[in-house]
């Protein structure tokens, strides 16, 4: 059933574009409207194999007869009318165009319709989305932490990455990003795509997992022989992460922008003694139905919406801190937690209460 809140969000989309109907075929928007449905067959395609639309009254799913029954039975958490077409007679675009009477908008190339941006970044998460997000984030983190506890110094980065991807797939989570850096490559690169190097002294494991359209972003670090520099540098990175989360809450309350949060992040790097490190890697931003719905940049104009999910990922050479959090008016709720990993109470730079953030797991 389409919830009242989701219907209100859809009505907002129609009103914004003065449209009679809105149609979505990109995987994030399809999942957003269908309650977590998946229209992906090939990961190489920008659009899925089906589209879903709203005309002010009804939700309509359009798919060819190859996909229609499976989507109806397995991928719809809302009531929808299903319109089938023969794959050999029509395309998805032509089938939707026949139904999209009046002024229509779409997030894919639909003849006669205005192309619009996926609306997911605009709206706070609904209650059901928050519950799905908590489950996804916990399960993604369980996989990452299990692998982090099992890896050894002689294991290769590629071997650890394979274990991560396998564990995620077993839980019906798409492993969109799987990065593993051993002691050498974690210090040389910020995006340590897995190679044949062994892990050696320590390892950093980063995952973005997707299920039901939502994205959980998490990084964990495990040390076998803790380098002398690692504790202080990791603690500094934690303070930047805590600052980013508290700044998100403050800026959201004030009706500010991504650029305002970025300013706080940049100031935090300077305060912890690493004023230039922000140049070396993006800092993250709003997540949800995209790995990042937007990235924080200097003078970034994206609105900071409370009730949404954020994944900040500050780095200082050789260290990275990254978790997914639901940020509301009242709380910063870390979603990527299991209770089975060491944590540290971290004070943000400037105002705001301390946050309990994951620490380095020492296996010395």
C-alpha positions as CSV (number, residue, x, y, z in Angstrom):
1,X,0.0,0.0,0.0
2,X,1.2,3.5,-0.8
3,X,1.7,5.3,2.5
4,X,0.3,8.7,3.1
5,X,3.8,10.1,3.4
6,X,5.0,8.6,0.1
7,X,1.9,9.8,-1.7
8,X,2.5,13.3,-0.3
9,X,6.1,13.1,-1.6
10,X,4.8,12.1,-5.1
11,X,2.3,14.9,-5.1
12,X,5.2,17.3,-4.3
13,X,7.0,16.0,-7.4
14,X,4.0,16.5,-9.6
15,X,3.4,20.0,-8.2
16,X,7.0,21.0,-8.6
17,X,7.0,20.3,-12.3
18,X,3.3,21.0,-12.9
19,X,3.0,17.5,-14.3
20,X,0.2,15.1,-14.6
21,X,2.3,12.0,-14.1
22,X,5.9,11.1,-13.0
23,X,7.7,8.0,-14.3
24,X,10.9,6.3,-12.9
25,X,13.1,3.6,-14.3
26,X,16.5,4.3,-12.8
27,X,17.1,1.7,-10.0
28,X,17.2,4.2,-7.1
29,X,13.9,5.9,-7.9
30,X,12.2,2.6,-8.8
31,X,13.2,1.3,-5.3
32,X,12.1,4.6,-3.7
33,X,8.6,4.4,-5.1
34,X,8.0,0.6,-4.8
35,X,9.2,0.2,-1.2
36,X,12.5,-1.3,-2.0
37,X,11.8,-3.1,-5.3
38,X,14.6,-4.0,-7.7
39,X,14.3,-3.5,-11.5
40,X,17.9,-4.4,-12.2
41,X,18.9,-7.3,-14.4
42,X,22.2,-5.9,-15.8
43,X,24.4,-3.8,-13.6
44,X,25.8,-2.2,-16.8
45,X,22.5,-0.4,-17.6
46,X,21.6,3.0,-16.3
47,X,17.9,2.2,-16.3
48,X,16.2,-1.0,-15.2
49,X,14.0,-3.4,-17.0
50,X,10.8,-1.8,-15.8
51,X,9.3,1.6,-15.0
52,X,6.9,2.7,-12.3
53,X,4.7,5.8,-12.5
54,X,2.2,7.8,-10.5
55,X,-0.6,9.9,-12.0
56,X,-2.0,11.5,-8.9
57,X,-4.2,8.5,-8.1
58,X,-2.6,5.1,-9.0
59,X,0.8,3.5,-9.1
60,X,1.5,1.8,-12.4
61,X,4.3,-0.7,-13.2
62,X,5.3,-1.1,-16.8
63,X,7.3,-4.1,-17.9
64,X,7.6,-6.6,-20.7
65,X,6.1,-10.1,-20.3
66,X,9.5,-11.5,-19.5
67,X,9.7,-9.6,-16.3
68,X,6.2,-8.7,-15.3
69,X,5.2,-11.7,-13.2
70,X,8.5,-11.8,-11.3
71,X,8.3,-8.1,-10.5
72,X,4.7,-8.3,-9.5
73,X,5.3,-11.3,-7.2
74,X,8.7,-10.4,-5.7
75,X,9.5,-6.7,-6.1
76,X,6.4,-4.7,-5.2
77,X,5.7,-3.6,-1.7
78,X,3.0,-1.2,-2.9
79,X,-0.3,-1.8,-4.7
80,X,0.2,-1.2,-8.4
81,X,-1.5,-1.8,-11.7
82,X,0.8,-3.9,-13.9
83,X,0.9,-3.1,-17.6
84,X,2.7,-5.7,-19.7
85,X,4.0,-5.4,-23.3
86,X,5.6,-7.8,-25.7
87,X,9.4,-7.4,-25.8
88,X,9.4,-7.9,-29.6
89,X,6.8,-5.3,-30.3
90,X,7.7,-2.4,-28.1
91,X,10.4,-0.9,-25.9
92,X,10.0,0.2,-22.3
93,X,10.1,3.8,-23.4
94,X,7.4,3.4,-26.1
95,X,5.1,1.4,-23.7
96,X,5.4,4.1,-21.0
97,X,4.9,6.9,-23.5
98,X,1.5,5.4,-24.5
99,X,0.4,5.6,-20.8
100,X,1.9,9.0,-20.0
101,X,-0.9,11.2,-21.1
102,X,-0.8,14.9,-20.5
103,X,2.3,16.6,-19.1
104,X,4.7,13.9,-17.9
105,X,8.1,13.9,-16.2
106,X,10.6,11.0,-16.1
107,X,14.0,10.2,-14.8
108,X,14.9,8.4,-18.1
109,X,14.7,9.3,-21.8
110,X,10.9,9.2,-22.3
111,X,9.6,10.7,-25.6
112,X,7.5,13.8,-24.9
113,X,8.4,14.0,-21.2
114,X,10.6,16.4,-19.3
115,X,13.6,14.7,-17.8
116,X,14.0,15.3,-14.1
117,X,16.5,14.5,-11.4
118,X,15.8,11.5,-9.2
119,X,13.8,13.0,-6.2
120,X,15.2,10.8,-3.5
121,X,17.6,13.5,-2.1
122,X,14.7,15.8,-1.5
123,X,12.7,13.9,1.1
124,X,13.5,12.6,4.6
125,X,13.4,8.9,5.1
126,X,10.0,7.4,6.0
127,X,9.6,5.2,9.0
128,X,9.6,2.0,6.9
129,X,12.7,3.2,5.1
130,X,14.5,3.8,8.4
131,X,13.7,0.3,9.5
132,X,15.0,-1.2,6.3
133,X,18.0,1.0,6.5
134,X,18.8,-0.2,10.1
135,X,18.6,-3.8,9.0
136,X,20.8,-3.3,5.9
137,X,23.4,-1.3,7.8
138,X,23.7,-3.8,10.6
139,X,24.0,-6.7,8.3
140,X,26.5,-5.0,6.0
141,X,28.6,-4.1,9.0
142,X,28.4,-7.7,10.4
143,X,29.9,-8.9,7.2
144,X,32.7,-6.3,7.2
145,X,33.6,-6.9,10.8
146,X,33.5,-10.7,10.5
147,X,36.0,-10.6,7.6
148,X,38.1,-8.0,9.4
149,X,38.4,-10.5,12.4
150,X,39.2,-13.4,10.1
151,X,41.8,-11.9,7.8
152,X,45.5,-12.5,8.3
153,X,48.7,-10.6,7.5
154,X,49.6,-13.0,4.7
155,X,46.2,-12.8,3.0
156,X,46.0,-10.8,-0.2
157,X,43.8,-7.7,-0.6
158,X,42.0,-9.5,-3.4
159,X,41.3,-12.5,-1.2
160,X,39.8,-10.4,1.6
161,X,37.7,-8.5,-1.0
162,X,36.3,-11.8,-2.3
163,X,35.3,-12.8,1.2
164,X,33.5,-9.5,1.6
165,X,31.6,-9.8,-1.6
166,X,30.6,-13.4,-0.9
167,X,29.4,-12.5,2.6
168,X,27.3,-9.6,1.3
169,X,25.8,-11.6,-1.5
170,X,24.7,-14.3,0.9
171,X,22.6,-11.6,2.7
172,X,21.1,-10.4,-0.6
173,X,23.2,-7.2,-0.5
174,X,24.8,-5.9,-3.7
175,X,28.6,-5.2,-3.1
176,X,28.7,-2.0,-5.0
177,X,32.1,-0.9,-3.6
178,X,34.6,-3.3,-2.1
179,X,38.0,-1.8,-1.3
180,X,40.7,-3.5,0.7
181,X,44.1,-1.9,1.4
182,X,47.0,-3.5,3.2
183,X,49.7,-1.6,5.0
184,X,51.5,-0.4,1.9
185,X,48.6,0.6,-0.4
186,X,46.4,2.1,2.3
187,X,49.1,4.7,2.8
188,X,49.7,5.3,-0.9
189,X,46.2,5.5,-2.2
190,X,42.8,6.8,-0.9
191,X,40.9,4.4,-3.1
192,X,42.7,1.1,-2.6
193,X,41.1,-1.1,-5.2
194,X,42.1,-4.6,-4.2
195,X,45.3,-5.9,-5.6
196,X,47.6,-8.9,-5.1
197,X,49.6,-7.3,-2.2
198,X,49.5,-9.0,1.2
199,X,47.9,-7.1,4.1
200,X,51.0,-7.2,6.3
201,X,50.9,-4.8,9.4
202,X,47.3,-3.6,9.0
203,X,44.3,-3.4,6.7
204,X,41.5,-1.1,5.8
205,X,38.3,-2.5,4.5
206,X,35.6,-0.3,2.9
207,X,32.2,-1.5,1.6
208,X,29.2,0.1,0.1
209,X,26.3,-2.4,0.2
210,X,22.9,-1.9,-1.5
211,X,19.6,-3.6,-0.8
212,X,16.1,-2.4,-1.5
213,X,17.7,0.6,-3.2
214,X,19.3,1.9,0.0
215,X,23.1,2.1,0.5
216,X,25.1,1.3,3.6
217,X,28.7,2.7,3.7
218,X,31.2,1.4,6.2
219,X,34.9,1.2,6.8
220,X,36.8,-0.8,9.4
221,X,40.5,-1.0,10.2
222,X,42.3,-4.0,11.8
223,X,45.9,-3.9,12.9
224,X,48.2,-7.0,13.3
225,X,51.3,-5.0,14.3
226,X,50.1,-1.5,15.0
227,X,52.4,1.1,13.2
228,X,53.7,3.7,15.6
229,X,51.9,6.5,13.8
230,X,48.5,4.8,13.4
231,X,46.8,5.6,16.8
232,X,47.3,9.3,16.7
233,X,46.5,9.7,13.0
234,X,43.4,7.5,13.3
235,X,42.2,9.5,16.4
236,X,42.6,12.8,14.4
237,X,40.5,11.3,11.6
238,X,37.8,10.2,14.1
239,X,37.6,13.8,15.3
240,X,37.0,15.0,11.8
241,X,34.2,12.4,11.3
242,X,32.6,13.4,14.6
243,X,32.7,17.0,13.6
244,X,31.1,16.2,10.2
245,X,28.2,14.4,11.9
246,X,27.5,17.1,14.5
247,X,27.9,19.8,11.9
248,X,25.3,18.0,9.7
249,X,22.8,18.2,12.6
250,X,23.6,21.8,13.4
251,X,23.5,22.9,9.7
252,X,20.3,21.0,9.1
253,X,18.6,22.7,12.1
254,X,19.7,26.1,10.6
255,X,18.5,25.3,7.1
256,X,22.0,25.4,5.8
257,X,23.9,23.7,2.9
258,X,26.5,21.1,2.1
259,X,29.0,23.9,1.8
260,X,28.4,24.9,5.5
261,X,29.1,21.3,6.6
262,X,32.2,21.3,4.4
263,X,33.5,24.4,6.1
264,X,33.3,22.7,9.5
265,X,35.1,19.6,8.1
266,X,37.9,21.8,6.7
267,X,38.2,23.6,10.0
268,X,38.4,20.3,11.8
269,X,41.3,19.1,9.7
270,X,43.2,22.2,10.6
271,X,42.4,21.9,14.3
272,X,43.7,18.3,14.5
273,X,46.9,19.3,12.7
274,X,46.3,18.2,9.1
275,X,45.1,21.3,7.3
276,X,45.8,20.0,3.8
277,X,44.4,16.5,4.0
278,X,41.0,17.4,2.8
279,X,42.4,18.0,-0.6
280,X,43.3,14.3,-1.0
281,X,39.9,12.7,-1.0
282,X,36.2,13.6,-1.1
283,X,34.6,13.9,2.4
284,X,31.3,12.1,1.7
285,X,27.9,13.5,2.1
286,X,24.2,12.5,2.0
287,X,23.5,8.9,1.2
288,X,20.3,6.9,0.9
289,X,19.2,5.8,-2.5
290,X,22.6,6.6,-3.9
291,X,26.1,5.8,-2.6
292,X,26.1,9.6,-2.2
293,X,23.1,11.6,-3.1
294,X,25.5,14.6,-3.0
295,X,29.1,15.2,-2.0
296,X,30.0,18.1,0.3
297,X,32.2,20.6,-1.6
298,X,33.4,24.2,-0.9
299,X,30.3,26.4,-1.5
300,X,28.1,23.3,-2.1
301,X,24.5,24.4,-2.4
302,X,22.7,21.1,-1.7
303,X,20.3,21.4,1.2
304,X,21.1,19.5,4.4
305,X,17.9,17.6,5.2
306,X,17.3,16.2,8.7
307,X,15.7,12.8,8.9
308,X,18.1,11.6,6.1
309,X,21.1,9.4,6.1
310,X,24.7,10.7,5.8
311,X,28.0,8.9,5.2
312,X,31.1,11.0,5.9
313,X,34.5,9.5,5.1
314,X,37.4,11.7,6.2
315,X,40.9,10.4,5.5
316,X,44.4,11.2,6.8
317,X,47.2,9.4,5.0
318,X,46.9,5.7,5.9
319,X,43.6,6.1,7.8
320,X,39.9,6.3,7.0
321,X,36.8,6.6,9.1
322,X,33.4,6.0,7.6
323,X,30.0,5.0,8.9
324,X,26.3,5.6,7.9
325,X,24.2,7.7,10.2
326,X,20.6,8.8,10.4
327,X,20.7,12.5,11.4
328,X,17.6,14.0,12.9
329,X,16.8,17.1,14.9
330,X,17.2,15.1,18.1
331,X,19.8,12.5,17.4
332,X,22.8,11.3,15.4
333,X,22.1,7.5,15.1
334,X,25.0,5.5,13.8
335,X,23.4,2.7,11.7
336,X,26.5,0.8,10.9
337,X,27.1,-0.7,14.3
338,X,26.9,-4.2,15.7
339,X,28.0,-3.9,19.3
340,X,30.9,-6.3,18.6
341,X,33.6,-3.9,17.6
342,X,35.8,-1.6,19.8
343,X,34.7,2.0,19.9
344,X,36.0,5.3,21.2
345,X,34.2,8.3,22.6
346,X,35.2,11.1,20.2
347,X,34.8,14.8,20.8
348,X,34.0,16.9,17.7
349,X,35.9,20.1,17.0
350,X,33.7,22.9,18.2
351,X,30.2,22.5,19.7
352,X,28.4,19.2,20.1
353,X,28.4,16.2,22.3
354,X,30.9,13.4,21.9
355,X,30.0,10.4,19.7
356,X,30.9,6.8,20.1
357,X,32.7,5.8,16.9
358,X,34.4,2.6,15.8
359,X,38.1,2.3,16.6
360,X,41.0,0.3,15.2
361,X,40.7,-3.4,16.2
362,X,44.1,-4.4,17.5
363,X,45.2,-8.0,16.9
364,X,48.8,-7.4,18.0
